[in-house]
Amino acid sequence: MEERIQYARTKDGVSIAYSTAGEGLAVVQAPPIPFSQVQLGQAIPEDSQWWALSGSRRVRYDARGTGLSDRDVTDFSLDTMVSDLEAVVDDLGLQRFALWGFITSGPIVIAYAARYPERVSHLILWSAWARTSDVLQESQAKGLLALAQTDWELFTETAAHAFFGWSIGDLAHRAAVFMREGITPEATVAMIAALTDSDVTALLPEVRAPTVVFHSKEAPLPDISVARELASGIPNARFVVLEGTAAGSFPEEADSALRQFLGFGLRHPPEPARAAGGLATILFTDIVSSTEMTQRLGDAKAQELLRAHNAIVRDALAARGGTEIKHTGDGIMASFPTASGALECALAIQRGVATRGDASLAVHVGVNAGEPVAEESDLFGTAVQLASRRGCMRCARGSRSAASRALPS
């Protein structure tokens, strides 16, 4: 897959190199700081195959100070790293895209997703974390800094083998060569020092995009407990544990899970369900007073109710021909080719909530038919806005009496 290399400029004037390849759903992949080299895939076929998700438009970039981007920089703070990502997606004019954070770039993509929830359709976190100090203690950071300063070749060889696996000698060695070409020892030391202070734990509850956290079961870093904590901190995040020890391995089970997460797979991104003539019926669900509910019940109970809502809605969609368009954080937007299917689904959702029997869970369902505007597997326009505002189905609560009042006889 041939990659086209272009340049974007950040707000502080840094030139950022990025590459694009393929067509379809845009998947923007943040680099594993401090090593990034957009030319790596063209020189090492194994790397290109790892990232080559068929049916997707792959976007990769070199962080400031690395690869083909401007090298003469000294500020590697989290905010400047986020600005690199902002520059790339803005230069491409991407309004909505999937965002992939890899190992050390986890805090970068989490910060972006929390800051721009309307632009991130899916968030993929691979061997990532929210707080670097949970993974890299002060003594470890000092050891890495010392090794980078005293034996640059050994440092890069060790990092490459840790990424690709210790049994893949030649591939790891070739990757290490590119690591050394893509950044200087001095910049590496500065980046690691800056990364040590990264902490976006407080932003996790603000992430609204559907999220999946992948983690190799026996990977040395991060520990599985760190990955599990990351997944539990993001509303509705899925946690997928993979076999193996290397963060750089991409087993078949990961490919299948990723395709399912993104909706019917990247080979054929999901098309919103629409009838002939462009008509569609839009359905929105909304957990009533979700913020107040979380404050009253606590994060663990609120997360349990959110998972229950998601399961009820998705089961109803699957049984009645609906297509999930996106998760809104405290609800789901879906489309149907027929109004009857949407109404039947709304009733099924109410019954499902009532059957659960938990009075703390209350759900509004709105339905509206029209001709929405389709763009990048999402729907926009008046039809969507009216559905999100219209409580045409009354509030469903987890009690039999409430259900009997909400449902027609």
Beta strands, then each sheet from edge to edge (+ up, - down):
strand 1: 4-9
strand 2: 15-21
strand 3: 25-29
strand 4: 56-61
strand 5: 97-102
strand 6: 120-126
strand 7: 211-216
strand 8: 238-242
strand 9: 280-287
strand 10: 323-327
strand 11: 332-336
strand 12: 362-370
strand 13: 373-375
strand 14: 378-380
strand 15: 393-397
sheet 1: 1+ 2- 4+ 3+ 5+ 6+ 7+ 8+
sheet 2: 10+ 11- 9+ 12- 15+
sheet 3: 13+ 14-
end
